[in-house]
Amino acid sequence: MQQEVLLKNSFYNLRNIYLTVAVSVGYLLLSVLLVGFKTDQLVLIFIFNSLFYISVGTRRFILGFSIFIVYWILFDYMKAFPNYLFNTVHIKDLYDLEKSIFGINHSGLKLTPNEYWKLNSTSFLDVLTGLFYLMWVPVPLAFATYLFFKNKEQFVRFSLTFVWVNLLGFVVYYAFPAAPPWYVQEHGFDFIAKTAGNTAGLARFDHYFNITLFKGIYSKGSNVFAAMPSLHSSYPVIVVYYGLKNRLGKINIFFFTVMLGIWFSAVYTSHHYTLDVLAGLSCAFLGIISFNYLMRKTALKRFEKNLTKAISD
């Protein structure tokens, strides 16, 4: 009985309460300063604090997934520092390069793959690609949840790799701002700062089901000039890599199918050029290889062990 009281007291100790309040208030104030107040911020704070204090198990769970929370916050804060303020946005040169390498001859014209599929879209592909594009977040998070309960060491490595690949992608976003294909279709080759997000070909999915799902998602985009690399194309590569490492058998067929589906969907819906997809694959490969190298050669291994211990039973 006394041991249970001590455990409860340590679980709800003042240090933890002060820390969570400080983190929550600090996050909210910084968010308001950088990107303005949004109800999503309160939802995130509520979820984090609820899981932190419900039980020991939920605390370990939310601490483990804090890696993904940090990624999401960084992505959101990119709105405050648009990449087009730091380097010239690539519009026409990227379009011309795409057409010269992957151009498709159609009715006497040479088209980019995006232009070709816009002219030859079908309801079947509209629905299929929309479903694939919806998987770019749920599949990695579902896989991470599986690893959390099955193998916490692999969960930590997968999560750190995921964030590392994103950080590499963010560096390219700022070094090489790039307009997506739909931008050229809507605005031509002139640069227009503060251009709003666009559902592009995914609007056909919304229209088919008479919903505004993708419209709601892309209205919250951090920066439309962050098309290269396609991190949508990077994420399934990381999932497939760790799926193979963990020998998940037939589930890896599903992961591989999702990967190919997302790659095709990115081009079909005019959200990315083929070049963007290839850059996303390169970013994933470079991220995985460099992460494994850093695990062997730096103190990252010790950090990974400490993090694994912190969320383990």
Beta strands, then each sheet from edge to edge (+ up, - down):
strand 1: 104-106
strand 2: 109-111
sheet 1: 1+ 2-
end
